[in-house]
């Protein structure tokens, strides 16, 4: 009886596996809910390089006009205002990884499909690498100099740093300077008054900001018993029935002062003299277009390269997945465009284990 079968390296099978790999990797990527092409979310996807040759995308910012204008029959000629614009750029490069699933006898000895396990392993690897790259940029993790862990672009130190009241610098953070809800108030105030202001993202017609907190900072926030802190805010939210089915709310800790709070373990420590500061972390406060994501020609959120190769007289199988892409925090005129870091003291609590630098890609391959 005839039977349809797609063998290893069949052109159709390879294409199907490539699509399945990246669709599932993007879904698994923690930042997937914050990516869009419109510029109304935290991460804007730029498609310029996916349609033409080149390894650099230049994009600009036009500042708001501030001139007074002319009233009545006043002469407008000669009173015009010049446009003020700034530029930023993102680089794209190829990143690949591969798995050798062993020879036929190795595959014979185990009760599971090694080719499928290889695909799942690459899927996990890509999701983790994308998330790591996003946080390294948003946190300004300049300790990480290997661009394989930073979306093929070097991180830039943060220009907008919010510190607890009375603290002059990140290196001066002490055990009393833990995260509390006041940090969100400080960030929202700055976001609405700095120039250019941090534009909120839009969710169901409402303007919102997003904040990403390290788990240690979340614990500091939760255990605070001060009136007006986290416990009271959550009681108020529960009473008022504040809820949304927008994906940005999925897994959120809650909302305060128009800011949706998320717990994110890849938030990186504060930095001084080129090294991490012990027991500190940089929560990220973000608005629209905080970060850019770009793909090369032939690649996209929906397409990855997928190759399978047989070695040793077709006895051993290797599979590889790659993409030409770039990730970068938006910076105009030497200032972070829509990102603030909220730096606080944050030490491990009872039965907690401090994350190793490998969480941010440092010292790993």
PAZAPA-4460 file (N, C-alpha, C; in steps of 0.05 Angstrom, whole numbers, plus 32768, in hexadecimal, padded with zeros to 4 digits):
% residues 365
    n_x    n_y    n_z   ca_x   ca_y   ca_z    c_x    c_y    c_z   seq   type   mol
   8011   7FE8   8000   8000   8000   8000   8012   8019   8000     1      X     A
   800B   802C   7FEE   801B   8044   7FEC   8018   8055   8005     2      X     A
   802E   8062   800E   802D   8073   8026   803D   808C   8021     3      X     A
   8031   80A3   8028   8040   80BC   8026   8053   80BF   803C     4      X     A
   806C   80C7   8036   8080   80C9   804B   8093   80E0   8044     5      X     A
   8099   80F1   8057   80AD   8106   8054   80C6   80FE   8063     6      X     A
   80DB   80F8   8054   80F4   80EF   8060   8104   8107   8069     7      X     A
   8119   8101   8079   812C   8115   8081   8138   8123   8068     8      X     A
   813A   813D   8069   8145   814E   8053   8131   8151   803B     9      X     A
   8119   8147   803E   8105   814C   8029   8100   816A   8029    10      X     A
   8100   8178   8012   80FD   8195   8011   80E4   819F   801F    11      X     A
   80CE   8191   801C   80B5   8199   8029   80B7   8195   8048    12      X     A
   80C3   817F   8050   80C6   817A   806C   80D7   818F   807A    13      X     A
   80ED   8196   806D   80FF   81AA   8077   80F1   81C5   807B    14      X     A
   80E1   81CD   8067   80D3   81E6   8068   80BE   81E6   807F    15      X     A
   80B0   81CF   8082   809C   81CD   8098   80AA   81CF   80B3    16      X     A
   80C0   81C2   80B6   80CE   81C2   80D0   80D9   81DD   80D6    17      X     A
   80E2   81EB   80C2   80ED   8206   80C6   80D7   8219   80D0    18      X     A
   80BF   8217   80C3   80A9   8228   80CC   80A0   8221   80E8    19      X     A
   809E   8207   80ED   8095   81FE   8108   80A9   8206   811D    20      X     A
   80C2   8205   8117   80D7   820D   812B   80D4   8229   8133    21      X     A
   80D2   823C   8120   80D2   8258   8128   80B7   8261   8133    22      X     A
   80A1   8257   8128   8087   825E   8133   8086   8257   8151    23      X     A
   808F   823F   8157   808E   8236   8173   80A3   8244   8184    24      X     A
   80BA   824A   8178   80CF   8258   8187   80C5   8274   818E    25      X     A
   80B8   8282   817B   80AE   829D   8180   8098   829C   8195    26      X     A
   8086   8288   8193   8071   8285   81A7   807C   8281   81C3    27      X     A
   8092   8272   81C4   809F   826C   81DD   80AF   8283   81E8    28      X     A
   80B8   8295   81D6   80C7   82AC   81DD   80B6   82BE   81EF    29      X     A
   80C1   82C5   8206   80B2   82D4   821A   80AA   82F0   820F    30      X     A
   80BA   82FB   81FD   80B6   8316   81F3   80A2   8317   81DC    31      X     A
   8098   8300   81D3   8088   82FF   81BA   8070   8311   81BC    32      X     A
   8064   8313   81D4   804B   8323   81D7   8051   8341   81D4    33      X     A
   806B   8349   81D5   8072   8365   81D5   807D   836E   81BA    34      X     A
   807A   835E   81A5   8084   8364   818A   806E   836B   8177    35      X     A
   8071   8381   8168   805E   8386   8152   806C   8397   813D    36      X     A
   805F   839C   8127   806A   83AC   8111   8060   83C9   8112    37      X     A
   804D   83CF   8122   8040   83EA   8121   804E   83FF   8131    38      X     A
   805F   83F7   8144   806C   840B   8155   805C   8411   816E    39      X     A
   8047   8402   8173   8036   8406   818B   803C   83F2   81A1    40      X     A
   8051   83E3   819F   8058   83D0   81B4   8075   83D5   81BC    41      X     A
   807E   83C6   81D0   8099   83CA   81DB   80AF   83C6   81C6    42      X     A
   80AB   83B1   81B5   80C0   83AA   81A1   80B4   83AE   8185    43      X     A
   80C1   83BE   8175   80B7   83C2   8159   80C8   83B2   8146    44      X     A
   80BA   83A2   8136   80C8   8392   8122   80CB   83A3   8108    45      X     A
   80E4   83A5   8100   80EB   83B4   80E7   80F0   83A0   80D0    46      X     A
   80E2   83A4   80BA   80E3   8391   80A4   80F4   839A   808C    47      X     A
   8102   83B1   808F   8110   83BC   8079   8125   83A9   806D    48      X     A
   8135   839C   807E   814A   838A   8074   8140   8370   806A    49      X     A
   8127   8369   8071   811B   8350   8067   8113   8352   804A    50      X     A
   8113   836B   8040   8109   836F   8024   8120   8378   8011    51      X     A
   8137   837F   801D   814D   8388   800C   8168   8381   8018    52      X     A
   817D   8385   8008   8198   837E   8012   81A1   8392   8027    53      X     A
   81B6   838A   8036   81C1   839C   804A   81C1   838F   8066    54      X     A
   81D4   8398   8077   81D6   838D   8091   81D1   83A2   80A7    55      X     A
   81C7   83B9   809F   81C2   83CF   80B2   81A7   83DC   80AB    56      X     A
   8197   83E1   80BF   817E   83F0   80BC   8180   840A   80CB    57      X     A
   817D   8420   80BD   817D   843A   80CA   8160   8443   80CE    58      X     A
   8159   844C   80E5   813E   8456   80EA   8140   846F   80FB    59      X     A
   812C   8481   80F8   812E   849B   8104   8118   84A2   8117    60      X     A
   811D   84B8   8125   810A   84C4   8138   8106   84E1   8131    61      X     A
   80ED   84E9   812E   80E7   8506   812A   80DC   8511   8144    62      X     A
   80E9   8525   814E   80E0   8532   8167   80C7   8543   8162    63      X     A
   80B7   8547   8177   809F   8558   8174   80A7   8575   8170    64      X     A
   8096   8582   815F   809B   859F   815B   8094   85AF   8175    65      X     A
   80A4   85C4   817A   80A0   85D2   8193   809C   85F0   818F    66      X     A
   809D   85FA   8176   809B   8616   8170   8080   8622   8179    67      X     A
   807E   863C   817E   8065   8648   8187   8051   864C   8171    68      X     A
   8059   864D   8158   8046   8653   8143   8041   8671   8140    69      X     A
   8030   8678   812D   8029   8695   8128   800B   8698   8129    70      X     A
   8002   86AC   8138   7FE6   86B2   813B   7FDD   86C8   8129    71      X     A
   7FC3   86C8   8123   7FB7   86DE   8113   7FC4   86E1   80F8    72      X     A
   7FCA   86FB   80F1   7FD6   8700   80D7   7FF4   8704   80DA    73      X     A
   8000   86F9   80EF   801C   86FA   80F2   802B   86EC   80DB    74      X     A
   8043   86F5   80D5   8052   86EA   80BE   805E   86CF   80C6    75      X     A
   8056   86BB   80B8   8060   86A0   80BD   807A   869B   80B0    76      X     A
   807E   86A7   8099   8097   86A3   808A   80AF   86AC   809B    77      X     A
   80C2   869B   809D   80DA   86A1   80AD   80D7   8698   80CA    78      X     A
   80BE   868E   80D1   80BA   8684   80EC   80B7   8665   80EC    79      X     A
   80BE   8659   80D6   80BC   863C   80D4   80CE   862E   80E8    80      X     A
   80C8   8615   80EE   80D8   8605   8101   80E5   85EE   80F2    81      X     A
   80FE   85E9   80F7   810C   85D3   80EA   8105   85B9   80F8    82      X     A
   8103   85A4   80E8   80FF   8589   80F4   8118   8581   8103    83      X     A
   8114   8574   811A   812A   8568   8129   8128   854A   8128    84      X     A
   813C   853D   811C   813B   8520   811A   8154   8513   8124    85      X     A
   8152   84FA   812D   8168   84EB   8137   8167   84CF   812A    86      X     A
   817E   84C2   8128   8180   84A8   811A   818B   8493   812D    87      X     A
   8183   847A   8128   818E   8463   8136   8191   844D   8121    88      X     A
   81A0   8439   8126   81A3   8423   8113   81A5   8408   8122    89      X     A
   819C   83F3   8114   819E   83D8   811E   81AC   83C7   810A    90      X     A
   81BE   83B6   8113   81CD   83A4   8102   81C0   8388   8102    91      X     A
   81C2   837B   80EC   81B8   835F   80EB   81CF   834D   80E3    92      X     A
   81CF   8335   80ED   81E3   8321   80E7   81D7   8305   80EA    93      X     A
   81E5   82F1   80E0   81DB   82D6   80E2   81E3   82C9   80FB    94      X     A
   81D1   82BB   8108   81D7   82AA   811F   81CB   828F   811A    95      X     A
   81DB   827A   811E   81D2   825F   811A   81DA   824D   8131    96      X     A
   81CC   8237   8134   81D3   8223   8148   81CB   8208   813C    97      X     A
   81D8   81F3   8145   81D2   81D9   813A   81D4   81C3   814F    98      X     A
   81C7   81AD   814A   81C7   8195   815B   81CF   817D   814B    99      X     A
   81E1   816D   8156   81E8   8153   814B   81D9   813E   815A   100      X     A
   81C5   8131   814D   81B4   811F   815C   81BF   8102   815C   101      X     A
   81D8   80FF   8152   81E4   80E5   8154   81DF   80D3   813C   102      X     A
   81EB   80BB   813D   81E9   80A8   8127   81D0   8097   8129   103      X     A
   81CC   8086   8115   81B5   8075   8114   81B3   8063   812C   104      X     A
   81CA   8059   8135   81C9   8046   814C   81C1   8055   8166   105      X     A
   81CB   806D   8168   81C3   807E   8180   81A5   8082   817F   106      X     A
   819A   8089   8168   817E   808E   8166   816E   8074   816B   107      X     A
   8179   805D   8164   816C   8044   8168   8169   803D   8186   108      X     A
   817C   8047   8197   817D   803E   81B3   8169   804D   81C5   109      X     A
   815E   8063   81BC   814C   8072   81CD   8130   8071   81C3   110      X     A
   811C   8073   81D5   8100   8070   81CD   80F3   8089   81C3   111      X     A
   8103   809F   81C0   80F8   80B8   81B7   8105   80C1   819D   112      X     A
   80F9   80D4   818F   8102   80DD   8175   8117   80F3   8179   113      X     A
   8130   80EC   8173   8146   80FF   8178   8144   8117   8165   114      X     A
   813B   8113   814D   8138   812A   813B   8124   813E   8146   115      X     A
   810E   8135   8151   80FA   8147   815D   8105   8154   8176   116      X     A
   8115   8145   8186   8121   8151   819E   8135   8166   8196   117      X     A
   8143   8162   8180   8156   8176   8176   8147   8190   816E   118      X     A
   8130   818D   8161   8120   81A4   8159   8117   81B3   8172   119      X     A
   810D   81A4   8186   8103   81B1   819E   811A   81BF   81AD   120      X     A
   8132   81B3   81AC   8149   81BF   81B9   8150   81DA   81AC   121      X     A
   8150   81DA   8191   8156   81F3   8183   813F   8208   8188   122      X     A
   8127   81FF   818A   8111   8211   8190   8115   821E   81AB   123      X     A
   811C   820F   81BF   8121   821A   81DA   8138   822D   81D9   124      X     A
   814D   8225   81CB   8165   8236   81C9   8160   8251   81BD   125      X     A
   8150   8251   81A7   814A   826A   819A   8138   827C   81AB   126      X     A
   8124   8270   81B8   8113   8280   81C9   8123   828D   81E0   127      X     A
   8135   827E   81EC   8145   8288   8202   8158   829E   81F7   128      X     A
   8164   8299   81E0   8177   82AC   81D5   816A   82C7   81CE   129      X     A
   8152   82C6   81C3   8144   82DF   81BD   813D   82EF   81D6   130      X     A
   8132   82E1   81EA   812B   82EE   8203   8144   82FA   8211   131      X     A
   815A   82EA   8211   8173   82F4   821D   817C   830D   820F   132      X     A
   817B   830D   81F5   8184   8325   81E5   8173   833D   81EB   133      X     A
   8159   833A   81ED   8147   8350   81F3   814E   835C   820E   134      X     A
   8151   834C   8222   8156   8356   823D   8172   8362   823F   135      X     A
   8186   8357   8232   81A1   8362   8232   81A0   837F   8227   136      X     A
   818F   8384   8213   818D   839F   8208   817D   83B1   8219   137      X     A
   8165   83A9   8222   8154   83BA   8231   8160   83C2   824C   138      X     A
   8170   83AF   8258   817D   83B5   8271   8197   83C4   826E   139      X     A
   81A1   83C5   8255   81BB   83D2   8251   81D2   83C2   825C   140      X     A
   81D1   83A8   8257   81E5   8395   8262   81FF   8397   8252   141      X     A
   820F   83AB   8257   8229   83AF   8249   823E   839B   8252   142      X     A
   823A   838C   8267   824D   8377   826F   824E   8362   8259   143      X     A
   8238   835D   824D   8237   8348   8238   8241   8355   821D   144      X     A
   8258   834C   8215   8265   8356   81FC   8263   8343   81E5   145      X     A
   8259   832B   81E9   8256   8318   81D4   823B   831D   81C6   146      X     A
   823B   8328   81AE   8221   832F   81A1   8210   8317   8199   147      X     A
   821B   82FF   819C   820A   82E7   8197   81F4   82E5   81AD   148      X     A
   81F8   82F4   81C3   81E4   82F4   81D8   81D5   830E   81DA   149      X     A
   81DA   8320   81C6   81CD   833A   81C7   81C1   8341   81AC   150      X     A
   81B7   832E   819E   81A9   8333   8185   81BB   8340   8170   151      X     A
   81D5   833A   8170   81E8   8343   815C   81ED   8361   815D   152      X     A
   81E5   836E   8174   81EB   838A   8179   81F5   838D   8195   153      X     A
   8208   839F   8199   8213   83A3   81B4   8200   83B4   81C5   154      X     A
   81FB   83AB   81DE   81EA   83BA   81F0   81F6   83D5   81F7   155      X     A
   81E5   83E8   81FC   81ED   8403   8203   81E4   8409   8220   156      X     A
   81F6   8415   822F   81F0   841B   824B   81D7   842D   824D   157      X     A
   81C7   8429   8262   81AE   8438   8264   81B4   8456   8269   158      X     A
   81A4   8467   825D   81A6   8484   8262   8191   848E   8275   159      X     A
   817C   847E   8279   8166   8485   828B   8165   8471   82A2   160      X     A
   8171   8478   82B9   8172   8467   82D0   8162   8473   82E7   161      X     A
   814E   8464   82F0   813E   846C   8307   8148   845E   8320   162      X     A
   814F   846D   8335   8159   8461   834D   8147   8467   8365   163      X     A
   8148   8457   837A   8138   845D   8392   813F   8479   839D   164      X     A
   812C   8485   83AA   8130   84A0   83B5   8149   84A1   83C7   165      X     A
   815A   84B6   83C2   8171   84BA   83D2   818A   84AB   83C9   166      X     A
   8188   849B   83B3   819F   848B   83A9   81AB   849A   8391   167      X     A
   81C5   849F   8392   81D2   84AF   837D   81DA   849E   8365   168      X     A
   81E0   8485   8368   81EA   8475   8352   81E4   8457   8358   169      X     A
   81E7   8447   8343   81E2   842A   8346   81F6   841E   835A   170      X     A
   820E   8427   8359   8222   841B   836B   821D   8423   8389   171      X     A
   820B   8436   838D   8205   843E   83A9   81EC   8430   83B4   172      X     A
   81E1   841E   83A5   81C9   840F   83AE   81D0   83FE   83C7   173      X     A
   81BF   8401   83DC   81C3   83F2   83F5   81AB   83E0   83FA   174      X     A
   81AD   83D0   840E   8198   83BC   8414   817D   83C8   841A   175      X     A
   817D   83E2   8421   8163   83EF   8427   8156   83FA   840D   176      X     A
   8164   83F8   83F7   815A   8404   83DE   814D   83EF   83CC   177      X     A
   8139   83E1   83D7   812C   83CB   83C8   8115   83D7   83B7   178      X     A
   810B   83C6   83A6   80F6   83CF   8393   80DC   83D3   83A2   179      X     A
   80CF   83E9   839D   80B4   83ED   83A7   80A4   83FC   8391   180      X     A
   808A   83FF   8396   8078   840A   8382   807F   8427   837B   181      X     A
   808D   8434   838C   8095   8450   8386   80A7   8451   836D   182      X     A
   80B6   843C   8368   80C7   843C   8351   80B7   843E   8337   183      X     A
   809F   8432   8336   808E   8434   831F   8084   8451   831D   184      X     A
   807C   845D   8333   8074   8479   8333   8089   848C   8328   185      X     A
   80A2   8488   8331   80B8   8498   8327   80BC   8495   8309   186      X     A
   80BA   847C   82FF   80BE   8476   82E3   80A8   8482   82D2   187      X     A
   808F   847F   82DB   8078   848B   82CC   807B   84A9   82CA   188      X     A
   8082   84B5   82E0   8086   84D2   82E0   809B   84DB   82CC   189      X     A
   80B2   84CD   82CC   80C7   84D3   82BA   80BF   84CE   829D   190      X     A
   80B1   84B8   8298   80A8   84B1   827D   8097   84C7   8271   191      X     A
   8086   84D4   8281   8075   84E9   8276   8081   8504   8275   192      X     A
   8098   8508   8281   80A4   8523   8282   80BF   8525   8274   193      X     A
   80CC   850F   826D   80E6   8510   825F   80E1   8518   8242   194      X     A
   80F6   8520   8234   80F5   8528   8218   8109   8518   8207   195      X     A
   80FF   8507   81F4   80E3   8503   81EF   80D6   84F1   8204   196      X     A
   80BC   84F5   8208   80AE   84E4   821C   80AD   84C7   8213   197      X     A
   80AA   84B5   8226   80A7   8499   8220   808B   8493   8218   198      X     A
   8086   848D   81FF   806B   8489   81F5   8061   846E   81FF   199      X     A
   8049   846E   820B   803D   8454   8214   8035   8442   81FD   200      X     A
   8033   8429   8202   8027   8416   81EF   8008   8418   81F2   201      X     A
   7FFA   840F   81DE   7FDD   8411   81DE   7FD1   83F5   81E1   202      X     A
   7FC0   83F2   81F4   7FB2   83D9   81F9   7F94   83DE   81FC   203      X     A
   7F85   83D4   81E8   7F68   83D8   81E8   7F61   83F5   81EB   204      X     A
   7F70   8407   81DD   7F6A   8423   81DD   7F75   8432   81F5   205      X     A
   7F82   8424   8208   7F8D   8432   821F   7FAB   8432   821D   206      X     A
   7FB7   8447   822A   7FD4   8449   822A   7FE0   843C   8242   207      X     A
   7FF4   842B   823E   8001   841C   8254   801F   841B   8250   208      X     A
   802D   8419   8266   8049   8413   8266   804D   83F6   8270   209      X     A
   8065   83EB   826C   806B   83D0   8275   8085   83D1   8285   210      X     A
   8086   83C2   829B   809E   83C0   82AB   80A5   83A3   82AF   211      X     A
   80BF   839C   82AE   80C9   8381   82B2   80DB   8381   82CA   212      X     A
   80D3   8371   82DE   80E1   8370   82F8   80EF   8355   82FC   213      X     A
   8107   8356   8308   8114   833D   830F   8104   8330   8326   214      X     A
   8104   8315   8328   80F5   8308   833D   80FD   8312   8359   215      X     A
   8116   8319   835E   811E   8323   8378   8110   833E   837E   216      X     A
   810E   834E   8369   8100   8368   836C   80E2   8363   8370   217      X     A
   80D7   834F   8363   80BA   8349   8367   80B5   8341   8384   218      X     A
   80C7   8331   838F   80C4   8328   83AB   80C5   8341   83BD   219      X     A
   80D8   8352   83B9   80DA   836B   83C9   80C0   837B   83C8   220      X     A
   80B4   837B   83B0   809B   838A   83AC   8084   837D   83BB   221      X     A
   8083   8362   83B9   806D   8354   83C5   806D   8354   83E3   222      X     A
   8085   8353   83EF   8086   8350   840C   8084   836B   841A   223      X     A
   8083   8381   840B   8080   839B   8418   8065   839D   8424   224      X     A
   8064   83A5   843D   804A   83A8   844C   8042   83C5   844F   225      X     A
   8051   83D7   8443   804B   83F4   8445   8031   83FA   8437   226      X     A
   8021   840B   8443   8007   8412   8437   800B   841E   841B   227      X     A
   7FFA   8415   8409   7FFC   8420   83ED   800F   8410   83DC   228      X     A
   801C   83FB   83E7   802E   83EB   83D8   801F   83D4   83CA   229      X     A
   802E   83BE   83C3   8023   83AA   83B1   800A   839D   83BB   230      X     A
   8008   8395   83D4   7FF1   8387   83DE   7FD7   8397   83DB   231      X     A
   7FD8   83B0   83E2   7FC1   83C1   83DF   7FB9   83C5   83C2   232      X     A
   7FCD   83C7   83B0   7FC7   83CB   8394   7FB9   83B2   8389   233      X     A
   7FC2   839B   8390   7FB6   8382   8387   7F99   837F   8391   234      X     A
   7F94   8387   83AA   7F79   8386   83B5   7F67   8399   83A5   235      X     A
   7F71   83B0   839E   7F61   83C4   838F   7F5B   83B9   8373   236      X     A
   7F6F   83AD   8367   7F6B   83A2   834C   7F56   838C   834C   237      X     A
   7F58   837A   8360   7F45   8364   8362   7F28   836E   8367   238      X     A
   7F26   8383   8377   7F0B   838E   837D   7EFF   839C   8365   239      X     A
   7F11   83AA   8356   7F07   83B8   833E   7F04   83A7   8326   240      X     A
   7F0D   838E   8327   7F0A   837C   8310   7F1B   8384   82F8   241      X     A
   7F33   8390   82FD   7F44   8398   82E7   7F4F   837F   82D9   242      X     A
   7F49   837B   82C0   7F52   8364   82B1   7F52   836A   8293   243      X     A
   7F63   835C   8285   7F64   835F   8268   7F6D   8345   825C   244      X     A
   7F62   833F   8244   7F6B   8326   8236   7F81   832B   8222   245      X     A
   7F8C   8344   8222   7FA3   834A   8210   7FBB   8339   8219   246      X     A
   7FC9   832E   8205   7FE1   831C   820C   7FF5   832A   821D   247      X     A
   7FF7   8345   821C   800B   8353   822D   8005   834F   824A   248      X     A
   7FEC   8349   8251   7FE5   8345   826D   7FEB   8328   8276   249      X     A
   7FEF   8316   8263   7FF3   82FA   826A   800B   82F7   827C   250      X     A
   8006   82EB   8293   801C   82E7   82A7   8024   8300   82B6   251      X     A
   8016   8316   82B2   801E   832F   82C0   8019   832D   82DE   252      X     A
   802A   833B   82ED   8027   833C   830A   800F   834D   8311   253      X     A
   800A   8362   8302   7FF5   8374   8307   7FFA   838E   82F8   254      X     A
   7FEA   83A3   82FF   7FED   83BC   82F2   7FEC   83D2   8307   255      X     A
   7FFD   83E7   8303   7FFE   83FD   8316   8005   8416   8307   256      X     A
   7FF6   842B   830B   7FFB   8445   82FF   7FFF   8443   82E1   257      X     A
   7FEE   8433   82D4   7FEF   8430   82B7   8007   8420   82AD   258      X     A
   8014   8411   82BF   802B   8401   82B8   8025   83E3   82BE   259      X     A
   8028   83D2   82AA   8024   83B5   82AE   803E   83A9   82B6   260      X     A
   803E   839B   82CD   8056   8390   82D8   8059   8372   82D2   261      X     A
   8072   836A   82C9   8078   834E   82C3   8091   8345   82D3   262      X     A
   8091   832C   82DA   80A9   8321   82E6   80BA   8314   82D0   263      X     A
   80D4   831A   82D0   80E6   8311   82BB   8101   830B   82C6   264      X     A
   8109   82F1   82C7   8122   82EA   82D4   813B   82F1   82C4   265      X     A
   8138   82FA   82AB   814F   8302   829B   8157   831F   829F   266      X     A
   8148   832D   82AF   8150   8348   82B6   816D   8347   82C2   267      X     A
   817E   8359   82B8   819B   8357   82BF   81A2   836A   82D6   268      X     A
   81B9   8365   82E3   81C1   8376   82F9   81CA   8392   82F1   269      X     A
   81CC   83A4   8304   81D8   83BE   82FF   81F6   83BA   82FB   270      X     A
   8203   83CE   82EF   821F   83CC   82E7   822E   83E4   82F0   271      X     A
   8247   83DF   82F9   825A   83F5   8300   8276   83EC   82F8   272      X     A
   8284   83FE   82EB   82A0   83F8   82E3   82A2   83DE   82D3   273      X     A
   828E   83D9   82C2   828F   83C2   82B0   8289   83A7   82BD   274      X     A
   827D   83A7   82D5   8277   838E   82E2   825C   8390   82F0   275      X     A
   824F   8379   82F4   8235   8379   8302   8239   8381   831F   276      X     A
   8225   838F   8329   8224   8396   8346   8214   8381   8354   277      X     A
   8220   8375   8368   8213   835F   8376   81F9   8368   8383   278      X     A
   81E5   8357   8382   81CB   835C   838F   81BD   8375   8385   279      X     A
   81BF   837A   836B   81B0   838F   835E   81A4   8385   8344   280      X     A
   818E   8392   833C   8182   838B   8322   8176   83A4   8316   281      X     A
   8174   83A4   82FB   8169   83BA   82EC   814E   83B1   82E0   282      X     A
   8138   83B7   82EF   811E   83B3   82E3   811C   83C6   82CB   283      X     A
   810B   83BE   82B7   8108   83CE   829F   80EC   83D9   829D   284      X     A
   80EA   83F3   8298   80D1   8401   8294   80D1   8409   8276   285      X     A
   80BD   8400   8267   80BE   8403   824A   80A4   840E   823F   286      X     A
   80A7   841E   822A   8091   8428   821B   8092   841E   81FE   287      X     A
   8084   842A   81EC   8083   8421   81D0   809D   8426   81C3   288      X     A
   80A5   8413   81B2   80BE   8415   81A2   80D7   8416   81B3   289      X     A
   80D7   8408   81C9   80EF   8407   81DA   8106   83F9   81CD   290      X     A
   80FF   83E5   81BC   8113   83D4   81B0   810B   83CE   8193   291      X     A
   811F   83C8   8183   811A   83C1   8167   8123   83A5   8161   292      X     A
   8114   8397   8150   811A   837C   8147   8119   837C   8128   293      X     A
   812E   8373   811C   812F   8373   80FF   8139   8357   80F5   294      X     A
   8130   8350   80DD   8137   8337   80D0   8143   833C   80B5   295      X     A
   8155   832A   80AC   8161   832C   8091   814E   8321   807C   296      X     A
   8157   8323   8063   8147   831B   804C   8143   82FC   804E   297      X     A
   8129   82F5   804C   8122   82D9   804D   811C   82CF   8069   298      X     A
   8122   82DF   807D   811C   82D7   8099   8107   82E9   80A4   299      X     A
   80F8   82E0   80B9   80E4   82F0   80C6   80DB   82E2   80DF   300      X     A
   80C7   82ED   80ED   80BC   82DF   8104   80B1   82C4   80FD   301      X     A
   80AA   82C0   80E4   809D   82A7   80DC   80B0   8294   80CD   302      X     A
   80C9   829C   80C7   80DB   828C   80B7   80F6   828A   80C3   303      X     A
   8100   8272   80C6   811B   826C   80CE   8128   825B   80B9   304      X     A
   8143   825C   80B8   8150   8248   80A7   8151   822E   80B6   305      X     A
   814F   8218   80A7   814F   81FE   80B3   815E   81EB   80A0   306      X     A
   8173   81DF   80AA   8183   81CD   8099   8189   81B3   80A8   307      X     A
   8188   819D   8099   818E   8183   80A3   81A4   8177   8092   308      X     A
   81B8   816B   809F   81CE   8160   8090   81D6   8145   809C   309      X     A
   81DB   8132   808A   81E4   8117   8092   8203   8116   808F   310      X     A
   8210   810B   80A4   822D   8108   80A4   8235   80EA   80A5   311      X     A
   824E   80E5   80A1   8259   80CB   80A5   8249   80B6   8094   312      X     A
   824A   80BA   807A   823C   80A8   8068   821E   80A5   806F   313      X     A
   8212   80BC   8075   81F5   80BE   807B   81ED   80AE   8094   314      X     A
   8200   80AB   80A7   81F9   809D   80C0   81F1   80B1   80D6   315      X     A
   81FC   80C9   80D6   81F7   80DC   80EB   81E8   80F4   80E1   316      X     A
   81D5   80FE   80F1   81C4   8114   80E9   81C9   812D   80FA   317      X     A
   81CC   8144   80EC   81CF   815D   80FA   81B9   8170   80F0   318      X     A
   81AE   8181   8101   819A   8194   80F9   81A3   81B0   8103   319      X     A
   819D   81C4   80F3   81A6   81E0   80F9   818F   81F3   80F4   320      X     A
   818D   8208   8104   8179   821D   8100   8187   8238   8104   321      X     A
   8180   824B   80F3   818D   8265   80F4   817B   827C   80EB   322      X     A
   8184   8294   80EF   8175   82AB   80E6   8188   82C3   80E4   323      X     A
   8182   82D5   80D1   818F   82EE   80CF   817D   8303   80DC   324      X     A
   8186   830E   80F2   8175   8320   8102   8186   8333   8112   325      X     A
   8178   8346   811E   8185   8359   8130   8172   8362   8146   326      X     A
   817C   8368   815E   816C   8373   8174   817B   838A   817F   327      X     A
   816E   83A0   8185   817B   83B7   8191   8168   83CA   819F   328      X     A
   8170   83D4   81B6   8161   83E9   81C4   8162   8402   81B3   329      X     A
   814B   8411   81B2   814A   842A   81A3   8158   8440   81B2   330      X     A
   816C   844D   81A6   817B   8463   81B2   817D   8479   819D   331      X     A
   8173   8491   81A4   8176   84A9   8193   8183   84BF   81A2   332      X     A
   8196   84CC   8195   81A4   84E3   81A1   81B1   84DB   81BB   333      X     A
   81BC   84C2   81BC   81CA   84B7   81D3   81B8   84B4   81EC   334      X     A
   819E   84B1   81E7   818C   84AD   81FD   8178   8497   81F6   335      X     A
   8174   8484   820A   8160   846F   8206   8145   847B   81FF   336      X     A
   8139   8471   81EA   8121   847E   81E0   8108   8478   81F1   337      X     A
   8105   8460   81FA   80EC   8459   8208   80F1   8444   821E   338      X     A
   8109   8445   822A   8110   8432   823E   811C   843F   8256   339      X     A
   8114   8437   826E   8120   8440   8287   8127   8427   8297   340      X     A
   813D   8427   82A5   8143   8411   82B7   813F   841A   82D4   341      X     A
   8132   8409   82E4   812C   840F   8300   813E   83FE   8311   342      X     A
   8154   8409   8319   8169   83FA   8327   8165   83FA   8345   343      X     A
   8165   83E2   8351   8162   83E0   836E   8174   83CA   8379   344      X     A
   8177   83CA   8393   8184   83B4   83A1   8170   839D   83A0   345      X     A
   8179   8385   839A   8168   836D   8399   8178   8354   839E   346      X     A
   8177   834A   83B6   8187   8333   83BE   8175   831A   83BF   347      X     A
   8181   8302   83BD   8171   82EA   83C0   8163   82E9   83DB   348      X     A
   814B   82DE   83DB   813C   82DB   83F4   813E   82BE   83FD   349      X     A
   812F   82B7   8411   8131   829C   841C   812D   8286   8407   350      X     A
   8140   8273   8407   813F   825D   83F4   8142   8265   83D7   351      X     A
   814D   827D   83D2   8151   8287   83B7   816E   8282   83AF   352      X     A
   8173   827D   8396   818E   827A   838B   8194   8290   8378   353      X     A
   81AA   829E   837B   81B1   82B4   836A   81B7   82A9   834E   354      X     A
   81AD   82B7   833A   81B2   82AF   831E   81CF   82B2   8317   355      X     A
   81D9   82A1   8307   81F4   82A3   82FD   81F5   82B5   82E5   356      X     A
   820C   82C1   82DF   820F   82D2   82C7   8207   82C4   82AD   357      X     A
   8207   82AA   82AD   8200   829C   8294   81E3   82A1   828C   358      X     A
   81D2   82AB   829F   81B7   82B2   8298   81B6   82C8   8283   359      X     A
   81CB   82D8   8282   81CC   82EE   826F   81DF   82E9   8258   360      X     A
   81E8   82CF   8256   81F9   82C8   8240   8217   82CC   8246   361      X     A
   821E   82D7   825E   823A   82DC   8264   8248   82C2   8269   362      X     A
   825F   82BE   825C   826F   82A7   8261   8265   828D   8255   363      X     A
   8251   828F   8244   8246   8276   8237   8249   8279   8219   364      X     A
   8246   8262   820C   8248   8262   81EF   822D   8259   81E3   365      X     A
***
